[in-house]
Structures are given as structure tokens and as C-alpha cells.
């Protein structure tokens, strides 16, 4: 990937690590912990989350 002698052979792995760090952070923030929850509880969680997004839509009124 990176052929510059100054970077060394580990440069590809460092680039991969840098690109994986944001993906890991986003995964931790967006995917809820489901350990110990039933399928019904998980389904209810997602329904509440998407219902909350629908209710927060902006409504503009004309003066």
C-alpha cells in the first residue's frame, strides 16, 4: 500500500487501525447492548427509538 521506505512495512496496518477507530466508536454509540433482553424487549426498544425520531420532525408555521 505505502511504498515509501520512511513509513516502514507496518504503515498499512496503522492506516487500517486509524480507519477502524471511528467505526468502532460509531458502533459502540449506535448499537444498544442486548445481553439479557428478550426479543420482545429489543423490538420495543427499536420501536420507541424510531417513534421518537418521527415525533421530533420540525414543523414550520407561517406567521
Biopython code that builds the backbone (N, CA, C, O; Angstrom):
import numpy as np
from Bio.PDB.StructureBuilder import StructureBuilder

atoms = [
    (1, "UNK", "N", (0.829, -1.187, 0.000)),
    (1, "UNK", "CA", (0.000, 0.000, 0.000)),
    (1, "UNK", "C", (0.874, 1.252, 0.000)),
    (1, "UNK", "O", (0.862, 2.020, -0.962)),
    (2, "UNK", "N", (1.616, 1.454, 1.053)),
    (2, "UNK", "CA", (2.505, 2.607, 1.125)),
    (2, "UNK", "C", (3.927, 2.126, 0.880)),
    (2, "UNK", "O", (4.481, 1.376, 1.683)),
    (3, "UNK", "N", (4.511, 2.554, -0.222)),
    (3, "UNK", "CA", (5.813, 2.037, -0.634)),
    (3, "UNK", "C", (6.971, 2.920, -0.179)),
    (3, "UNK", "O", (8.121, 2.597, -0.475)),
    (4, "UNK", "N", (6.722, 3.993, 0.512)),
    (4, "UNK", "CA", (7.792, 4.876, 0.955)),
    (4, "UNK", "C", (8.657, 4.179, 1.997)),
    (4, "UNK", "O", (8.119, 3.622, 2.953)),
    (5, "UNK", "N", (9.977, 4.189, 1.845)),
    (5, "UNK", "CA", (10.833, 3.495, 2.808)),
    (5, "UNK", "C", (10.785, 4.131, 4.196)),
    (5, "UNK", "O", (11.086, 3.465, 5.187)),
    (6, "UNK", "N", (10.424, 5.367, 4.280)),
    (6, "UNK", "CA", (10.348, 6.034, 5.578)),
    (6, "UNK", "C", (9.174, 5.558, 6.429)),
    (6, "UNK", "O", (9.208, 5.666, 7.655)),
    (7, "UNK", "N", (8.150, 5.038, 5.789)),
    (7, "UNK", "CA", (6.965, 4.592, 6.517)),
    (7, "UNK", "C", (7.169, 3.217, 7.139)),
    (7, "UNK", "O", (6.648, 2.945, 8.221)),
    (8, "UNK", "N", (7.892, 2.380, 6.496)),
    (8, "UNK", "CA", (8.104, 1.030, 7.005)),
    (8, "UNK", "C", (6.976, 0.101, 6.608)),
    (8, "UNK", "O", (5.949, 0.539, 6.089)),
    (9, "UNK", "N", (7.172, -1.191, 6.854)),
    (9, "UNK", "CA", (6.164, -2.171, 6.427)),
    (9, "UNK", "C", (4.883, -2.151, 7.261)),
    (9, "UNK", "O", (3.872, -2.703, 6.828)),
    (10, "UNK", "N", (4.894, -1.540, 8.429)),
    (10, "UNK", "CA", (3.710, -1.535, 9.287)),
    (10, "UNK", "C", (2.739, -0.411, 8.961)),
    (10, "UNK", "O", (1.697, -0.286, 9.605)),
    (11, "UNK", "N", (3.069, 0.402, 7.973)),
    (11, "UNK", "CA", (2.223, 1.550, 7.643)),
    (11, "UNK", "C", (0.815, 1.130, 7.243)),
    (11, "UNK", "O", (-0.153, 1.800, 7.603)),
    (12, "UNK", "N", (0.686, 0.046, 6.515)),
    (12, "UNK", "CA", (-0.629, -0.431, 6.087)),
    (12, "UNK", "C", (-1.496, -0.749, 7.298)),
    (12, "UNK", "O", (-2.684, -0.427, 7.320)),
    (13, "UNK", "N", (-0.912, -1.369, 8.283)),
    (13, "UNK", "CA", (-1.673, -1.730, 9.465)),
    (13, "UNK", "C", (-2.049, -0.508, 10.299)),
    (13, "UNK", "O", (-3.127, -0.477, 10.893)),
    (14, "UNK", "N", (-1.179, 0.498, 10.353)),
    (14, "UNK", "CA", (-1.515, 1.734, 11.063)),
    (14, "UNK", "C", (-2.656, 2.479, 10.370)),
    (14, "UNK", "O", (-3.543, 3.026, 11.026)),
    (15, "UNK", "N", (-2.622, 2.492, 9.050)),
    (15, "UNK", "CA", (-3.716, 3.133, 8.306)),
    (15, "UNK", "C", (-5.022, 2.401, 8.579)),
    (15, "UNK", "O", (-6.058, 3.030, 8.792)),
    (16, "UNK", "N", (-4.975, 1.091, 8.572)),
    (16, "UNK", "CA", (-6.166, 0.301, 8.869)),
    (16, "UNK", "C", (-6.669, 0.584, 10.283)),
    (16, "UNK", "O", (-7.874, 0.725, 10.489)),
    (17, "UNK", "N", (-5.773, 0.668, 11.250)),
    (17, "UNK", "CA", (-6.163, 0.955, 12.636)),
    (17, "UNK", "C", (-6.808, 2.328, 12.760)),
    (17, "UNK", "O", (-7.793, 2.493, 13.479)),
    (18, "UNK", "N", (-6.257, 3.307, 12.065)),
    (18, "UNK", "CA", (-6.819, 4.665, 12.111)),
    (18, "UNK", "C", (-8.211, 4.693, 11.498)),
    (18, "UNK", "O", (-9.089, 5.407, 11.983)),
    (19, "UNK", "N", (-8.420, 3.921, 10.434)),
    (19, "UNK", "CA", (-9.731, 3.878, 9.805)),
    (19, "UNK", "C", (-10.745, 3.079, 10.625)),
    (19, "UNK", "O", (-11.944, 3.347, 10.549)),
    (20, "UNK", "N", (-10.284, 2.111, 11.401)),
    (20, "UNK", "CA", (-11.184, 1.300, 12.218)),
    (20, "UNK", "C", (-11.624, 2.018, 13.495)),
    (20, "UNK", "O", (-12.698, 1.726, 14.020)),
    (21, "UNK", "N", (-10.833, 2.931, 13.993)),
    (21, "UNK", "CA", (-11.156, 3.610, 15.248)),
    (21, "UNK", "C", (-12.496, 4.349, 15.183)),
    (21, "UNK", "O", (-13.315, 4.163, 16.084)),
    (22, "UNK", "N", (-12.763, 5.178, 14.168)),
    (22, "UNK", "CA", (-14.086, 5.827, 14.102)),
    (22, "UNK", "C", (-15.229, 4.824, 13.943)),
    (22, "UNK", "O", (-16.310, 5.013, 14.502)),
    (23, "UNK", "N", (-14.986, 3.761, 13.179)),
    (23, "UNK", "CA", (-16.031, 2.746, 13.002)),
    (23, "UNK", "C", (-16.357, 2.076, 14.332)),
    (23, "UNK", "O", (-17.524, 1.813, 14.622)),
    (24, "UNK", "N", (-15.356, 1.802, 15.129)),
    (24, "UNK", "CA", (-15.566, 1.202, 16.439)),
    (24, "UNK", "C", (-16.366, 2.141, 17.344)),
    (24, "UNK", "O", (-17.290, 1.703, 18.029)),
    (25, "UNK", "N", (-16.017, 3.420, 17.350)),
    (25, "UNK", "CA", (-16.723, 4.407, 18.171)),
    (25, "UNK", "C", (-18.193, 4.512, 17.755)),
    (25, "UNK", "O", (-19.077, 4.526, 18.611)),
    (26, "UNK", "N", (-18.453, 4.584, 16.468)),
    (26, "UNK", "CA", (-19.830, 4.681, 15.971)),
    (26, "UNK", "C", (-20.616, 3.432, 16.337)),
    (26, "UNK", "O", (-21.785, 3.524, 16.713)),
    (27, "UNK", "N", (-19.990, 2.274, 16.232)),
    (27, "UNK", "CA", (-20.660, 1.020, 16.581)),
    (27, "UNK", "C", (-21.048, 1.008, 18.051)),
    (27, "UNK", "O", (-22.160, 0.604, 18.391)),
    (28, "UNK", "N", (-20.159, 1.441, 18.920)),
    (28, "UNK", "CA", (-20.436, 1.463, 20.355)),
    (28, "UNK", "C", (-21.586, 2.418, 20.666)),
    (28, "UNK", "O", (-22.411, 2.123, 21.530)),
    (29, "UNK", "N", (-21.651, 3.549, 19.981)),
    (29, "UNK", "CA", (-22.686, 4.547, 20.256)),
    (29, "UNK", "C", (-24.047, 4.187, 19.668)),
    (29, "UNK", "O", (-25.067, 4.523, 20.268)),
    (30, "UNK", "N", (-24.101, 3.523, 18.529)),
    (30, "UNK", "CA", (-25.367, 3.302, 17.843)),
    (30, "UNK", "C", (-26.031, 1.959, 18.132)),
    (30, "UNK", "O", (-27.255, 1.855, 18.058)),
    (31, "UNK", "N", (-25.259, 0.941, 18.456)),
    (31, "UNK", "CA", (-25.835, -0.381, 18.654)),
    (31, "UNK", "C", (-26.024, -0.624, 20.145)),
    (31, "UNK", "O", (-25.046, -0.624, 20.892)),
    (32, "UNK", "N", (-27.254, -0.832, 20.595)),
    (32, "UNK", "CA", (-27.507, -0.997, 22.028)),
    (32, "UNK", "C", (-27.069, -2.370, 22.541)),
    (32, "UNK", "O", (-26.961, -3.329, 21.776)),
    (33, "UNK", "N", (-26.821, -2.443, 23.835)),
    (33, "UNK", "CA", (-26.497, -3.719, 24.477)),
    (33, "UNK", "C", (-27.787, -4.532, 24.582)),
    (33, "UNK", "O", (-28.799, -4.035, 25.077)),
    (34, "UNK", "N", (-27.750, -5.762, 24.122)),
    (34, "UNK", "CA", (-28.950, -6.600, 24.135)),
    (34, "UNK", "C", (-28.785, -7.825, 25.020)),
    (34, "UNK", "O", (-29.664, -8.686, 25.052)),
    (35, "UNK", "N", (-27.691, -7.914, 25.724)),
    (35, "UNK", "CA", (-27.439, -9.075, 26.580)),
    (35, "UNK", "C", (-28.478, -9.123, 27.695)),
    (35, "UNK", "O", (-28.657, -8.146, 28.423)),
    (36, "UNK", "N", (-29.153, -10.247, 27.828)),
    (36, "UNK", "CA", (-30.146, -10.422, 28.879)),
    (36, "UNK", "C", (-31.534, -9.912, 28.528)),
    (36, "UNK", "O", (-32.454, -10.034, 29.337)),
    (37, "UNK", "N", (-31.706, -9.344, 27.342)),
    (37, "UNK", "CA", (-33.018, -8.851, 26.921)),
    (37, "UNK", "C", (-33.692, -9.881, 26.021)),
    (37, "UNK", "O", (-33.035, -10.588, 25.257)),
    (38, "UNK", "N", (-34.997, -9.949, 26.128)),
    (38, "UNK", "CA", (-35.740, -10.838, 25.241)),
    (38, "UNK", "C", (-35.915, -10.159, 23.885)),
    (38, "UNK", "O", (-35.685, -8.958, 23.747)),
    (39, "UNK", "N", (-36.316, -10.925, 22.908)),
    (39, "UNK", "CA", (-36.549, -10.361, 21.580)),
    (39, "UNK", "C", (-37.648, -9.296, 21.616)),
    (39, "UNK", "O", (-37.588, -8.308, 20.884)),
    (40, "UNK", "N", (-38.638, -9.504, 22.462)),
    (40, "UNK", "CA", (-39.723, -8.527, 22.576)),
    (40, "UNK", "C", (-39.217, -7.210, 23.150)),
    (40, "UNK", "O", (-39.650, -6.143, 22.715)),
    (41, "UNK", "N", (-38.307, -7.267, 24.123)),
    (41, "UNK", "CA", (-37.743, -6.048, 24.700)),
    (41, "UNK", "C", (-36.877, -5.306, 23.681)),
    (41, "UNK", "O", (-36.896, -4.076, 23.622)),
    (42, "UNK", "N", (-36.128, -6.047, 22.891)),
    (42, "UNK", "CA", (-35.299, -5.429, 21.856)),
    (42, "UNK", "C", (-36.177, -4.779, 20.797)),
    (42, "UNK", "O", (-35.891, -3.672, 20.342)),
    (43, "UNK", "N", (-37.243, -5.464, 20.405)),
    (43, "UNK", "CA", (-38.170, -4.903, 19.417)),
    (43, "UNK", "C", (-38.830, -3.635, 19.951)),
    (43, "UNK", "O", (-38.977, -2.655, 19.220)),
    (44, "UNK", "N", (-39.225, -3.652, 21.217)),
    (44, "UNK", "CA", (-39.840, -2.469, 21.818)),
    (44, "UNK", "C", (-38.852, -1.307, 21.861)),
    (44, "UNK", "O", (-39.240, -0.158, 21.648)),
    (45, "UNK", "N", (-37.592, -1.591, 22.131)),
    (45, "UNK", "CA", (-36.563, -0.542, 22.152)),
    (45, "UNK", "C", (-36.474, 0.149, 20.791)),
    (45, "UNK", "O", (-36.487, 1.377, 20.709)),
    (46, "UNK", "N", (-36.383, -0.657, 19.717)),
    (46, "UNK", "CA", (-36.260, -0.070, 18.382)),
    (46, "UNK", "C", (-37.518, 0.683, 17.977)),
    (46, "UNK", "O", (-37.436, 1.717, 17.315)),
    (47, "UNK", "N", (-38.686, 0.170, 18.372)),
    (47, "UNK", "CA", (-39.925, 0.880, 18.053)),
    (47, "UNK", "C", (-39.975, 2.225, 18.765)),
    (47, "UNK", "O", (-40.374, 3.225, 18.169)),
    (48, "UNK", "N", (-39.570, 2.259, 20.041)),
    (48, "UNK", "CA", (-39.537, 3.531, 20.777)),
    (48, "UNK", "C", (-38.545, 4.497, 20.150)),
    (48, "UNK", "O", (-38.831, 5.689, 20.035)),
    (49, "UNK", "N", (-37.394, 4.002, 19.748)),
    (49, "UNK", "CA", (-36.367, 4.861, 19.183)),
    (49, "UNK", "C", (-36.830, 5.481, 17.870)),
    (49, "UNK", "O", (-36.636, 6.677, 17.651)),
    (50, "UNK", "N", (-37.449, 4.674, 16.983)),
    (50, "UNK", "CA", (-37.908, 5.214, 15.716)),
    (50, "UNK", "C", (-39.161, 6.077, 15.880)),
    (50, "UNK", "O", (-39.365, 7.011, 15.104)),
    (51, "UNK", "N", (-39.994, 5.785, 16.863)),
    (51, "UNK", "CA", (-41.167, 6.623, 17.116)),
    (51, "UNK", "C", (-40.724, 7.988, 17.617)),
    (51, "UNK", "O", (-41.333, 9.001, 17.275)),
    (52, "UNK", "N", (-39.673, 8.024, 18.424)),
    (52, "UNK", "CA", (-39.163, 9.293, 18.928)),
    (52, "UNK", "C", (-38.603, 10.134, 17.784)),
    (52, "UNK", "O", (-38.749, 11.356, 17.795)),
    (53, "UNK", "N", (-37.967, 9.506, 16.804)),
    (53, "UNK", "CA", (-37.436, 10.249, 15.660)),
    (53, "UNK", "C", (-38.561, 10.839, 14.817)),
    (53, "UNK", "O", (-38.428, 11.946, 14.295)),
    (54, "UNK", "N", (-39.663, 10.110, 14.679)),
    (54, "UNK", "CA", (-40.786, 10.626, 13.898)),
    (54, "UNK", "C", (-41.416, 11.825, 14.587)),
    (54, "UNK", "O", (-41.862, 12.759, 13.921)),
    (55, "UNK", "N", (-41.457, 11.811, 15.919)),
    (55, "UNK", "CA", (-42.083, 12.893, 16.662)),
    (55, "UNK", "C", (-41.212, 14.136, 16.754)),
    (55, "UNK", "O", (-41.705, 15.203, 17.118)),
    (56, "UNK", "N", (-39.949, 14.025, 16.437)),
    (56, "UNK", "CA", (-39.070, 15.187, 16.532)),
    (56, "UNK", "C", (-38.903, 15.901, 15.207)),
    (56, "UNK", "O", (-38.023, 16.751, 15.073)),
    (57, "UNK", "N", (-39.727, 15.575, 14.226)),
    (57, "UNK", "CA", (-39.618, 16.262, 12.939)),
    (57, "UNK", "C", (-40.038, 17.722, 13.129)),
    (57, "UNK", "O", (-40.955, 18.037, 13.888)),
    (58, "UNK", "N", (-39.345, 18.583, 12.423)),
    (58, "UNK", "CA", (-39.583, 20.022, 12.577)),
    (58, "UNK", "C", (-40.833, 20.440, 11.809)),
    (58, "UNK", "O", (-41.028, 20.078, 10.648)),
    (59, "UNK", "N", (-41.648, 21.191, 12.476)),
    (59, "UNK", "CA", (-42.858, 21.727, 11.850)),
    (59, "UNK", "C", (-42.706, 23.240, 11.806)),
    (59, "UNK", "O", (-42.551, 23.892, 12.839)),
    (60, "UNK", "N", (-42.751, 23.779, 10.616)),
    (60, "UNK", "CA", (-42.605, 25.214, 10.468)),
    (60, "UNK", "C", (-43.979, 25.828, 10.288)),
    (60, "UNK", "O", (-44.785, 25.374, 9.475)),
    (61, "UNK", "N", (-44.223, 26.854, 11.053)),
    (61, "UNK", "CA", (-45.506, 27.540, 10.935)),
    (61, "UNK", "C", (-45.283, 28.889, 10.259)),
    (61, "UNK", "O", (-44.236, 29.517, 10.411)),
    (62, "UNK", "N", (-46.275, 29.307, 9.524)),
    (62, "UNK", "CA", (-46.177, 30.611, 8.850)),
    (62, "UNK", "C", (-46.751, 31.671, 9.766)),
    (62, "UNK", "O", (-47.780, 31.454, 10.406)),
    (63, "UNK", "N", (-46.104, 32.799, 9.832)),
    (63, "UNK", "CA", (-46.607, 33.884, 10.720)),
    (63, "UNK", "C", (-47.851, 34.548, 10.192)),
    (63, "UNK", "O", (-48.378, 35.463, 10.824)),
]
sb = StructureBuilder()
sb.init_structure("model")
sb.init_model(0)
sb.init_chain("A")
sb.init_seg("    ")
for serial, (resi, resn, name, xyz) in enumerate(atoms, 1):
    if name == "N":
        sb.init_residue(resn, " ", resi, " ")
    sb.init_atom(name, np.array(xyz, "f"), 0.0, 1.0, " ", f" {name:<3s}", serial, name[0])
structure = sb.get_structure()
